[in-house]
Every structure is written in C-alpha cells, then in structure tokens.
Amino acid sequence: MPGEWIGRGKVRAREISGGVEVAIDEITTQARIYKPLVYEFFRKEFALRPRWGDFEVAIVLEHRGAAPGLDLDNLAKALLDALKGHVFFDDAQIALLLCERRGGERDRIIVRAVKRD
C-alpha cells in the first residue's frame, strides 16, 4: 500500500512498494525547470537514500486541453537527473523507461521509480 503524500508545494512524493512516486503540479515547456524543483524537494522535504540495482521508471505527463509543446525526451532527462542521488545513484541504473503524454483532469507530471527484483 502506498504511503502518505509528503510535500506542501508543487512537488509531492510518497513511498510505494519497491520505490517512490513523485507528483509535480506544473507543466512548462522549459524542461530545465524541473531539475532544480525536484532536487530541492528531495533535499529539503523528502529524505530518501539512493539504492543500487536496476530501476523501472514511468513518467506520465497529464494535461488539460491541448497537449503542451514539451519534448518528452528532454523532460525525462531532467527528471532522471533530479532523481539521481536520491532514488538511485546514477541514471545508468534505469533498465526500463516509459514516457507517456495523455489528457487528464489537471496539469501534472507523475514519476514512478521502482527497483527491479
């Protein structure tokens, strides 16, 4: 069962079985904005020790209205860099990466990182 959401600002996170789930309530076409935003959240609000081994990561960008002009590959790189040192030691540990953009009830990004068995 997932843990409680932690965070008061645009970024929240919770521990899930085998990993972590992060929600970001902001969509911008500037992917570089996400790295410091997520990094500061982990540094100040959600202390987590990185783990070795392979990880599976799913990134879902949910949007209302027209799809934002945001390259998912740039978004993925920024988010993986932000998670590095908090969830895993290096993004070379990513064995499976899934990125998806879909319509939703609000603008947000969900990142789920789970350690492979």
C-alpha positions, -999 to 999 in steps of 0.1 A, spaced: 0 0 0 14 34 -9 25 58 19 11 92 26 20 121 2 46 144 16 51 179 3 34 213 5 43 229 -27 43 220 -64 61 187 -57 49 159 -36 62 123 -31 53 91 -14 70 58 -9 55 29 -28 64 -8 -28 99 -10 -41 103 27 -48 89 61 -49 62 81 -67 66 118 -73 38 142 -84 46 177 -99 18 201 -103 33 222 -130 38 219 -167 62 241 -185 79 238 -219 112 245 -201 123 210 -190 153 225 -172 129 240 -146 121 205 -133 156 195 -123 161 222 -95 125 220 -84 126 182 -78 162 183 -65 153 209 -38 122 190 -28 143 158 -21 170 178 -4 146 197 19 113 177 23 117 141 14 149 124 26 155 92 7 186 71 4 196 61 -31 198 24 -39 219 3 -62 204 -21 -88 182 -17 -119 151 5 -118 119 8 -139 107 44 -143 74 55 -157 68 92 -165 33 104 -172 25 139 -183 -12 147 -178 -26 178 -194 -59 196 -198 -67 210 -232 -42 209 -260 -10 190 -255 19 211 -243 48 216 -267 72 197 -244 96 171 -257 92 140 -235 128 130 -240 140 164 -226 115 161 -197 127 125 -189 164 136 -189 157 165 -165 136 143 -141 161 114 -141 189 139 -133 168 153 -105 162 118 -90 198 109 -93 214 107 -58 180 104 -41 163 74 -56 192 58 -74 229 66 -77 231 70 -114 206 72 -143 226 43 -159 206 21 -134 174 27 -155 167 -6 -171 132 4 -184 119 39 -191 83 46 -202 72 81 -211 36 90 -219 16 122 -226 -21 120 -221 -52 141 -213 -62 143 -177 -82 163 -152 -53 187 -144 -18 196 -155 7 174 -137 36 150 -141 37 117 -122 71 99 -120 72 63 -106 106 47 -100 106 11 -88 136 -11 -81 136 -43 -102 138 -76 -83 
